[in-house]
Amino acid sequence: MSDKEPAVNELAKQEKARMLRILGISAFLAVLVVGAFIFISKNADVFQPDLDIESGEKNVLKDTNDPQCRAIIASAKQIGVEFKALDNQLSKKLIDGTEAEVRPLLSKLLALKLRLTEIKETVPTSTFRDFETLSAKGIESELMAWFKHVDNHFFFLERLANEHLATLEQKDNIEGTLVVDKTKKKKYKKTPRQRLDGALLAISESFQSFRVWHTGSLHPCGAASEGETPWTPTK
């Protein structure tokens, strides 16, 4: 046996022991990963977001629980949901449908528009957080500007519907006789379809911007006034 053989054997033993340790650690980590995966799979509800409180709101709840402000948000969000459900029908029927199809849609639009007006009237009695906004006009001013913007586009939809109904009525009155309409009609640079698509898109984007506006840690609502029942998230 040469003098080098004992040293070589010792190195081989050390290398074998090192590999066994690595395999053992790897197996342990694998067990941890699999166990964690199984736990998450069985308790998925634990990791679901709280739908009643938006991201970041839990930390600022006591500073953002003004009931009037929260009611504005809840009501406007609901109108956004209802408008989204109407969007497809409005696109297909508002300027192309029969009178029996258009009038119910117009009634629903007017009802949503009225509810928005009623919500807007509660803005002055609401409490908002006191920090500067990007426009430097304050949260209340920004919110009032949002209501005005959405109301304008609801009015555009209402006008389109009425124009279409007037066209249908004129066609019904002709009954084979040539009728010359001498009334002055407003001229638009865009077609009715372009005007309709633009208004629908503007309203949809407005409700999306509203959702972004009231989420996150910089929630716009202020704290409930003294003696006032504060807003609490629904269970």
N, C-alpha and C positions, 0 to 999 in steps of 0.2 A: 504493500500500500504506500503510495507516495505521500509526501508531507502535505500536499494540497487537498487530498481527498476529504479529510475531516472538515476542512473549511468549506468545501463545496457542499458537502452533506448538510452542514449547519445552515448555509444560505438557502438550500432547497427547503429545509424544514421551516425556516422563517417565512419564505415566500408562500408556502402552502398555508401556514397559519394566517398570513395577511389576506389571502384570497378567501379563506373561510370566514374571516371577520367581515369582509366586504359583502359576501353572499348573505351572511346573516343580517346585516344592516339593510340590504336591499329587500330581503324578504319581509323584514319588519315594516319598512316604509310602504311596501305593496299592500300589506294587511291594513295599514292605517288608511291608505287611499281608498281601498275597497270598502272599508267600514264607513268612511265618511260619505262615500257615494250612496251606500245603502241607507244611511241615516237621512241624508237629504231627500232621497226618493220617497221615503216613508213619511217625512215631515215637511213636504213641499209647502203646505199652507203656512208654516212658520216663516217662510222666506218670501211670502207674497206681500206686496205693498198694501198699506192701509188705504182703501179707496175713499174713505171718508175724510182723510186728511192728506192733502197733497204733499209732495216731496218737500222736506224742509220745514213744514208747518208746525210739527210737534214742538220744536224748540222755541217757537215764538207764539204759541197759542194764547197765552195770557195777555200778550200785547196786541193781538189781532182778533179779539172776540167781540167786536162791536156787532150787535144783532142786525142793525139796519144794513150795514155794509155787507155782512155775510148773506143777508136775504137778497140783496142786489145780485151778488155773484151766483147764488143758487138759481134765482129766477132767470137771469140772462143765460146761464148754461142750459137750462131746460128749454128755453126758446131756441137756442142753437141746435139742440137735439131735434126738436120738432121741425125746424126749418130744413135740416139735413134730410129728414124723412120725406119732405115735400119736394126736394130739389129735382129729382128725376121727373116727377109729374109736371113741375113748372117748366122744365126744359122742353118737354114733349108737347104739352097741351096749351100753355098760356097764350101763345100767339098762333097756334095752329089747330086748336081744338074747336069743337062745337060750343055753342052757347051753354048747353047743359054740362059741358066739361069745364068750361072756363069760369063760370060764376061760382061754383063751390070752391075752386082754387083761390079766386079773388077774395071770397069771404074769409078763408083761412089766413090769407096774407094780411087782410085788414085786422083780423083778431090778434095776430102776432104783433102787428105794428102798434095796436092800441095797448097791448100789455107792455111793450117796450116803453111807451110814453108814460105809463103808470109807474114803471120801475124808475125811470129817469127823474120823476117828480120827488122820489125819496132821497135822491143824492144829497141835497142840502142838509138833511137831518141826519146824515151818516157821519161817522167819525173815521178819518183816514190817518194813516201813519204820517208823521211829520218829517219827511226827508225830501230833498230835491229830486226831481225827475229829470230825464234827459231834456225835456222841453223847458225846464225851470219854471213851469207854470203851476206846479202842484198836481197832486193826484186827482183832486176833484175836477179841475179844469180838463185834464186828460180824459177822464171818464165822460164828462159832458160832451167833449169833442167826439168821442167814440159813439155815443148814442146818436148824435147829430149825423154822423157819417152813415151809420146803419139805417137810420130813419130815411135819409135821402135816397138810398138805394131801394128801400122798400117802396118808396113813392114812385121810383122809376118803374118798378115791376107793376105797381098799381096802374100807372099811366099806360103801359104797354097793353095790359089786359083790357082797359077801357077802350083803347084805340082799336084793338082787335074786335071787341064787341060792337063797336060803332060800325066797323066794316061789315060785319055779319048782318047787322040790322039794315044797313043800306042795301045789301044784296037781296035781303028778304023783301024789301019794299019795291024793288024794281018790277018783279012779276011780269017780265016781258016788255015793259015800257022803258024807253031810254030816259034816264033821269040825269040831269046835269047838276052836279054839286057845285054851287057857286061860293060856298063857304071857304074861307082861307084856312089852309092846313099848315101846321108847323112843319118846316123842313128839317130833316136831320142828315148829318153827314154820314151816319152809320145806318145800316139796315136794321130792321126790328130784331133779327136774329143776333146781330152783333151787339145790340144794346141789351138784349136779354141775357146773353152769355156773359157780358161784362158785369151786369148787375148781380147775377147769381154768383159769379166768382168773387166779386168784391164783398158780398155778404158772408160767404163761406170763409174767406180769408180774415174778415173782421172777427168772426167768432173764434177762429183759431188764435188770432192775436190776443183776444180777450182771455183765452185759457192760459196763454203764456204770461199775460199781464198779472194774473192773480196767483200764480204758482211760485214755488221757491221760497227761500228764506226772507226775501224782501217783499213779503206779503203786503198788499196795499191797505188792508183794514187796520184801524186803530183799536184801542182798548175800549171796552164798554164803559159808559159813564157811571159814576158813583150812584148806587141805588138802582141801577138798571140790570135786568137779568142778562148775564153774558151768554153769547152763543156757545154751544157745545156741539161737537161732532155727533152725528147720528150713529147709533150702535148697529 
